């Protein structure tokens, strides 16, 4: 069991006592991600997001690799775990205005777009898109921080949503 104590990434290497076997894995601890609203009821058709951590949780779920998805106790046979499109037919509604970063934060937490071609660990192996309905209900998402750089194609998919599937709907939301 590994427990994250701070935001960041690390590589963990484990070696048997006799040195005959070694395994390595990358671990990323993200700031304030809450997926419990989904993992507690993955068959619901609609969800209300009340906190920035829950919104980050939506991003995490859409961008999840198979290992990240199953690590949450979810099955890959779940229809929301599509190979390219996630959450077709599901509705996500904001309960109120959210601040993704405090006004006075010395270092802003970078927003990871909902969908967009990278897994949560940053691997450019996925091309996951959001396929549901996101209804901001007239609310505002404040202080989104997006850092764009590099020449990779994956840097093109930036914003609140990085990749949206045909038939998905994003409505009634303001982003500042």
ChimeraX attribute file (.defattr): number of C-alpha atoms within 10 A of each C-alpha:
attribute: neighborCount
match mode: 1-to-1
recipient: residues
	/A:1	3
	/A:2	6
	/A:3	6
	/A:4	13
	/A:5	7
	/A:6	10
	/A:7	12
	/A:8	11
	/A:9	13
	/A:10	12
	/A:11	9
	/A:12	11
	/A:13	10
	/A:14	11
	/A:15	11
	/A:16	9
	/A:17	8
	/A:18	6
	/A:19	8
	/A:20	7
	/A:21	9
	/A:22	10
	/A:23	9
	/A:24	10
	/A:25	9
	/A:26	10
	/A:27	14
	/A:28	15
	/A:29	16
	/A:30	17
	/A:31	13
	/A:32	14
	/A:33	18
	/A:34	19
	/A:35	18
	/A:36	12
	/A:37	15
	/A:38	18
	/A:39	13
	/A:40	9
	/A:41	10
	/A:42	15
	/A:43	12
	/A:44	10
	/A:45	13
	/A:46	16
	/A:47	17
	/A:48	17
	/A:49	21
	/A:50	15
	/A:51	19
	/A:52	20
	/A:53	18
	/A:54	20
	/A:55	24
	/A:56	23
	/A:57	21
	/A:58	24
	/A:59	24
	/A:60	24
	/A:61	28
	/A:62	29
	/A:63	30
	/A:64	23
	/A:65	21
	/A:66	14
	/A:67	10
	/A:68	16
	/A:69	17
	/A:70	12
	/A:71	11
	/A:72	13
	/A:73	9
	/A:74	17
	/A:75	13
	/A:76	14
	/A:77	8
	/A:78	10
	/A:79	14
	/A:80	21
	/A:81	21
	/A:82	17
	/A:83	14
	/A:84	16
	/A:85	23
	/A:86	23
	/A:87	21
	/A:88	19
	/A:89	13
	/A:90	18
	/A:91	19
	/A:92	20
	/A:93	21
	/A:94	24
	/A:95	16
	/A:96	15
	/A:97	19
	/A:98	20
	/A:99	14
	/A:100	21
	/A:101	18
	/A:102	13
	/A:103	10
	/A:104	7
	/A:105	8
	/A:106	7
	/A:107	8
	/A:108	16
	/A:109	18
	/A:110	14
	/A:111	19
	/A:112	25
	/A:113	22
	/A:114	26
	/A:115	33
	/A:116	26
	/A:117	24
	/A:118	22
	/A:119	22
	/A:120	21
	/A:121	17
	/A:122	13
	/A:123	11
	/A:124	14
	/A:125	11
	/A:126	19
	/A:127	18
	/A:128	27
	/A:129	26
	/A:130	31
	/A:131	26
	/A:132	24
	/A:133	19
	/A:134	20
	/A:135	18
	/A:136	22
	/A:137	16
	/A:138	14
	/A:139	17
	/A:140	17
	/A:141	20
	/A:142	17
	/A:143	17
	/A:144	19
	/A:145	16
	/A:146	15
	/A:147	11
	/A:148	12
	/A:149	8
	/A:150	8
	/A:151	8
	/A:152	8
	/A:153	9
	/A:154	19
	/A:155	15
	/A:156	15
	/A:157	19
	/A:158	18
	/A:159	17
	/A:160	17
	/A:161	17
	/A:162	22
	/A:163	22
	/A:164	20
	/A:165	16
	/A:166	11
	/A:167	11
	/A:168	18
	/A:169	14
	/A:170	16
	/A:171	12
	/A:172	13
	/A:173	16
	/A:174	13
	/A:175	14
	/A:176	10
